[in-house]
């Protein structure tokens, strides 16, 4: 595997997606991008829109458990 392909492969592992409806909300909010940014944006959304403050650790675990 060339260095460029290896780097692209590693970069894809840091990408994530969270869908608010996956948490049981009737909400079409979706966020995609780097895992740290996704967790933070989703945390802010759920706190502001649904009144629930998920920790970054909880959201990271959810992403890992669900292969996001």
Backbone as CSV, one residue per row, in Angstrom:
resi,resn,N_x,N_y,N_z,CA_x,CA_y,CA_z,C_x,C_y,C_z
1,UNK,0.849,-1.168,0.000,0.000,0.000,0.000,0.900,1.239,0.000
2,UNK,0.595,2.184,-0.886,1.404,3.394,-0.943,1.078,4.298,0.233
3,UNK,1.977,5.225,0.489,1.791,6.145,1.610,0.513,6.971,1.438
4,UNK,0.236,7.410,0.211,-0.955,8.222,-0.043,-2.234,7.427,0.244
5,UNK,-2.286,6.173,-0.195,-3.471,5.352,0.062,-3.624,5.086,1.554
6,UNK,-2.512,4.849,2.238,-2.546,4.605,3.682,-3.053,5.836,4.419
7,UNK,-2.592,7.010,4.014,-3.035,8.252,4.651,-4.526,8.475,4.423
8,UNK,-5.005,8.197,3.224,-6.428,8.358,2.935,-7.248,7.379,3.765
9,UNK,-6.753,6.176,3.931,-7.443,5.177,4.730,-7.532,5.626,6.182
10,UNK,-6.447,6.134,6.730,-6.463,6.624,8.108,-7.411,7.804,8.267
11,UNK,-7.433,8.690,7.301,-8.302,9.863,7.371,-9.762,9.458,7.395
12,UNK,-10.124,8.409,6.668,-11.521,8.001,6.623,-11.992,7.441,7.964
13,UNK,-11.084,6.918,8.789,-11.467,6.390,10.085,-11.828,7.496,11.069
14,UNK,-11.405,8.723,10.811,-11.692,9.831,11.708,-13.007,10.524,11.345
15,UNK,-13.672,10.063,10.300,-14.918,10.667,9.869,-16.083,10.005,10.602
16,UNK,-17.104,10.808,10.872,-18.249,10.294,11.624,-19.529,10.952,11.143
17,UNK,-20.634,10.351,11.557,-21.955,10.884,11.222,-22.890,10.540,12.382
18,UNK,-23.644,11.519,12.844,-24.663,11.280,13.860,-26.001,11.791,13.329
19,UNK,-27.036,11.001,13.551,-28.383,11.298,13.081,-29.287,11.382,14.303
20,UNK,-29.924,12.503,14.493,-30.735,12.727,15.682,-31.863,11.691,15.794
21,UNK,-32.445,11.309,14.683,-33.526,10.324,14.700,-33.064,8.984,15.266
22,UNK,-31.765,8.682,15.194,-31.238,7.443,15.759,-31.355,7.414,17.288
23,UNK,-31.546,8.569,17.882,-31.725,8.664,19.331,-33.201,8.632,19.714
24,UNK,-34.075,8.474,18.728,-35.502,8.371,19.004,-36.261,9.686,18.885
25,UNK,-35.596,10.741,18.444,-36.263,12.027,18.284,-36.914,12.115,16.908
26,UNK,-38.019,12.821,16.818,-38.649,13.123,15.540,-37.962,14.384,15.012
27,UNK,-36.752,14.207,14.523,-35.878,15.331,14.165,-34.995,14.885,13.015
28,UNK,-34.821,15.745,12.032,-34.014,15.364,10.870,-32.605,15.949,10.894
29,UNK,-32.129,16.343,12.072,-30.767,16.872,12.203,-29.743,15.762,11.962
30,UNK,-28.778,16.064,11.077,-27.683,15.143,10.766,-26.405,15.964,10.733
31,UNK,-25.350,15.430,11.310,-24.056,16.095,11.254,-23.001,15.073,10.827
32,UNK,-22.133,15.483,9.898,-21.064,14.626,9.400,-19.758,15.402,9.412
33,UNK,-18.656,14.681,9.568,-17.345,15.307,9.531,-16.371,14.569,10.417
34,UNK,-15.370,15.293,10.902,-14.394,14.691,11.807,-15.077,14.377,13.131
35,UNK,-14.724,13.244,13.717,-15.453,12.731,14.878,-15.530,13.724,16.038
36,UNK,-14.459,14.431,16.345,-14.502,15.402,17.445,-15.496,16.516,17.170
37,UNK,-15.494,17.024,15.935,-16.408,18.103,15.575,-17.854,17.616,15.549
38,UNK,-18.068,16.402,15.062,-19.411,15.836,15.014,-19.972,15.689,16.424
39,UNK,-19.182,15.146,17.329,-19.636,14.972,18.715,-20.000,16.317,19.335
40,UNK,-19.193,17.325,19.122,-19.459,18.639,19.716,-20.705,19.291,19.115
41,UNK,-20.842,19.252,17.801,-22.015,19.857,17.157,-23.296,19.128,17.550
42,UNK,-23.232,17.807,17.642,-24.408,17.032,18.028,-24.762,17.299,19.485
43,UNK,-23.766,17.411,20.335,-24.000,17.708,21.748,-24.708,19.053,21.898
44,UNK,-24.248,20.046,21.173,-24.857,21.378,21.217,-26.302,21.303,20.710
45,UNK,-26.527,20.601,19.617,-27.876,20.470,19.061,-28.836,19.822,20.061
46,UNK,-28.436,18.694,20.634,-29.354,17.998,21.555,-29.633,18.818,22.807
47,UNK,-28.647,19.568,23.247,-28.870,20.415,24.427,-29.824,21.566,24.100
48,UNK,-29.587,22.235,22.977,-30.402,23.401,22.628,-31.799,23.025,22.144
49,UNK,-31.920,21.974,21.363,-33.202,21.615,20.758,-34.026,20.632,21.579
50,UNK,-33.365,19.752,22.344,-34.085,18.697,23.042,-33.897,18.729,24.558
51,UNK,-33.048,19.637,25.032,-32.846,19.797,26.464,-32.053,18.676,27.128
52,UNK,-31.281,17.938,26.335,-30.484,16.843,26.881,-29.010,17.121,26.588
53,UNK,-28.192,17.042,27.620,-26.762,17.300,27.483,-26.001,15.978,27.519
54,UNK,-25.667,15.456,26.327,-24.852,14.252,26.242,-23.388,14.640,26.385
55,UNK,-22.625,13.826,27.077,-21.191,14.095,27.173,-20.513,13.684,25.863
56,UNK,-19.357,14.270,25.618,-18.581,13.917,24.429,-18.233,12.430,24.445
57,UNK,-17.941,11.903,25.627,-17.590,10.488,25.759,-18.758,9.585,25.359
58,UNK,-19.962,9.957,25.777,-21.153,9.181,25.419,-21.363,9.173,23.918
59,UNK,-21.219,10.334,23.292,-21.407,10.416,21.846,-20.315,9.662,21.094
60,UNK,-19.093,9.728,21.580,-17.996,8.985,20.956,-18.260,7.491,21.047
61,UNK,-18.722,7.031,22.197,-19.051,5.612,22.357,-20.170,5.209,21.406
62,UNK,-21.181,6.047,21.268,-22.277,5.761,20.352,-21.763,5.612,18.918
63,UNK,-20.881,6.526,18.508,-20.322,6.459,17.155,-19.529,5.165,16.963
64,UNK,-18.733,4.799,17.954,-17.924,3.582,17.853,-18.806,2.329,17.859
65,UNK,-19.798,2.300,18.722,-20.683,1.143,18.814,-21.508,0.929,17.544
66,UNK,-21.806,2.022,16.858,-22.654,1.941,15.674,-21.879,2.110,14.376
67,UNK,-20.562,2.037,14.442,-19.688,2.110,13.256,-19.902,3.375,12.431
68,UNK,-20.143,4.490,13.114,-20.281,5.781,12.411,-18.937,6.376,12.189
